[in-house]
Amino acid sequence: MKKLVILFFCIFLYADSYNITKNILGDKYNIYENLIKTSLDKNASMKQILIFIKNNGFLNLNFQKPKTIYPSFVFDSSNDLLKTKILYESLNNLGFYDFYPLEITKNSDYKITLAIKSLNKIDPLDFYNMLNRHGCNITNITNDENFTYYINCKNPQIDAYDINDYLYDFHSIKGVYWFRTDNYSKVFIKTSKYDFFYPYIVFYDKNLNILNIITSKNIKRKLTLKIPSGCFYIKIQDTFTKENIKRGIFIKGIK
């Protein structure tokens, strides 16, 4: 099975742009085939293909009223939690919020199918650019009744702020803050004197495995914490409600 999946990805990797375009357009490919073969380079990259498709309006992505779509996303089976978070962050950043996992399968690859309620389908080019920002690339897209995206993540990373050696003021409407540790040994956190912060702080490695959790049932205005060895991300939020840190937080890395 593993060999078949590797072969499957290799075929996509070396397929010419016409085959990839046909996978994306499905039955519509036959309508535009002459235009595609006279206008698109046979060796075009995935991004060039998606730009070409979008500029020519080959895909109708909009609905007249909200509809539930069922796209699937196939990753190689490693760091599944990290890749799921990258997927969810990417969709959120593209304006998709009303969705849930419908089916998850894990063999030699990791496939997650979502039910998404929206006024439009996912724009493949916008999705490609968003994933690229997270260190991932779309290697192929198939279009049957629903879209399936094949994704390769060589350097996966989630949205997170950098910790610097001077105070930063951060505000999040969700009340959850993610930071990269940037090789600092300690972190200093401060909240507004008008807020009531009951810290809930989680330290993760680069694959989002939990290294340590710090919580308190007492109000904290300032605290300095040691960053565990191997820590790559820190998540900071309030134990009870985002309203307790509605004025934001101040943060500083310490060598």
N, C-alpha and C positions, 0 to 999 in steps of 0.2 A: 504493500500500500504506500509506504513512504517513497519508494522509487517512482511510483506512478505520479505522486504529487510533485516530486522534484522535476520529473519529465514534463508535467503539466505547466509548471512555472517556466521551465526552460523554453518550451514551445512559444509561450507568450513573449518571452524576452527577445527571441530572435525572429518572431513573426514580422512580416512587413506591415507597413502602415495601412495597406488596403484591407488586410485580414482583421487588423485591430479595429479599424473603422467599421467594418462589417459586423464585428461582434457588438460594437456599441449601438449601431443603428438598427440592428436586427433586420426585419423585412423591408424597412425603408431604404436599405442600402441599394437595392436594385433600382429604385427610382432615381437615385443620384449617382449611380456608378460611373457614368461617362464624365460627369463634372468632377468627381473625386479623382479619377485616374488621370485627368488632364490638368488638374490644379494642385494636387497634393503630392509631395515628394514621397516616393516609395519607402524611403528610409527616414521619414519624419519621426521625431520623438513623440512620446505620449502627450507631452504638453502642446506641441505643435499640432497634433491631431485634434486635441480638444479645442484649441483656439480656432482651428479651421471649421470644426463642426459648429461651434457657437457663432462665429462670424457669419456663417451661411444659414443659420436658423434651421438646421436639420432636425433638431429635437424640440418638441413642444413640451415644456416643463410645467406649464401652468394649468390649474384647474379653475372652473367657474365657481366652485364652492369647495370647502374643506373636504378632503378625502384621505383615507388611510392607505398608505403605501407600505410595501414590505421588502425593502432592500436588504441584501446580505453583504457581509464583509468577511473576507477570508484572509487570515494572517498565518504566517508560519507559527507553529505552536510553541511559543516560548514567551515568557513575561506577559501572560494573558491579561493580568490585572492592569498593567501599565498600558497595554495597547487598547484595552477597553476604555480606559480613562481618556486616552488620546482621541479615540473615536468620538466619545461623548462630548469632549471639549470642542472638537472640530465642528460637530453638528450644532452645538450651542452657539458657537461663534458665527455660524451661517444662518442663525435665526430659527433653528429647530429645537423645540423644547418639549413638545408633547409626544413622547415616544417611550417605548419599553421593549425589553428583549422578549421576542416571541419564541425563539429556539436557539440553543447553543449546542454545537457539536465539537468535540475535540478528539481527533485521532492524530495523524501526523501533521495536521494543520488545525487551526482554530477558526471556526466559523460562527458568526453571530448574525442572526436575522432579527431585524427590528420591525415593530409596527409603529409607523410615524403618521400622525395626523397633521396635515398641512394643506396649504393652498397651492403648493407646488412641489415638484420632485426636486431632488438634490441636483444642483448644477454641477456636472462633472468637473468642469474647469475650476470653479471656485473651490470645490472639494479637494481637487488635486493640489491647488496652491495652499490650502489650509493644512493639509497633511504634510506637505513639504516643509512647512514651517515647524512641524513637530518631528522632523527627521525621518519622515516616511514618504514612500512613493507608490503611486498606483501603477501596477505593471500591466493590468488588463481590466476591461469592463465587459461583461456580457449582458445582453438585453433580451430576456425572454418575456415572461409576463412582468417580471420585476428586474431591477438592476442588481447585478452581483459585482462587487469591487474586489479585486485581488491586490493586496497591499503588502509591500515589503518595507520593513522598518530596520534600517541599518544603524541608526543612532536615535532611537526613540526618546523623546523628552516631552514632559507636560508643560503647560503654561505655568510659569513661576517667576517671581521677581528675584533679582540678585540681592544678596545681603552685602552692604558696603560698610566701610569703617567709619561712617558718620550717620547721624540719625536720618531716617526716611519717614515721611508721613504717608500712610496708606489708608485708603478708604475702599471698602467693598460693600456693595448693596446686599450681597449674600452673607456677609459677616464671616467669610472664610478666606484665609490668606495662605498662599503657598509661596515658599521661598526656596531658592537653591542655597546650599550652605557655603559654596565657594571656598572650601578649605579653611574656614574659620573654626576655631576651637570652642568658642562660646558665642552665645547670642544674648543681647540685652533687649528687653521688650518693655515698653512703657505705654500706658493709656492715658486718656484725658482724666483730669481730676474730677470731672463731672460724670464719668462713666463708672459702672460697677462690673469689673472684669473678674469672672471666675474662669481662669484659664483651662483650656483643653488643648494641649500641644502634643503633636505626634511627630516623631522622627522616623524617616524612612530611608532605606537605601535606594539606589538608582532604579531598582525594579519594583519599588513600592512595597517591599517587605518591611513590616514594622520593626523598628529597633528599640523604641522606648516610647512610653506615653506619660505625660506629666499632667495631672489634674489637681484642682484645689477647690474645696468648698468654701474657702475664704476669699474675700475680695483682695485682688492684687493690683497695685498701681504700677509697680516696677518689679522686674525680676530678671536675674541673670542665670542662664542655664548652660550647662556643659553640653556640647554637641557630641553624640556618640561616635565612635570610630566607624567609618564606612557610611556615615550619614550623607545623603545627597539632597534630600528634600525635608522641609519642615512645614507642617500645617498648623496654623494657629486659628483658634476660634473660641467662642465662649461655651462653657459647659451647658448653659441653659437656653440662651436666646441671643440672636445677633443684635438685639436692641441694647444689650449690655455694653457693646463696643461700637455704638452707632456713630461715634465721632472719629472712629478710625484708631489705628495703632501707630506707634513709633518703634522702629527697629534698627538695630545696629549690630554688625558683626565684630567680634573681638578675636584677634589672633592669639 
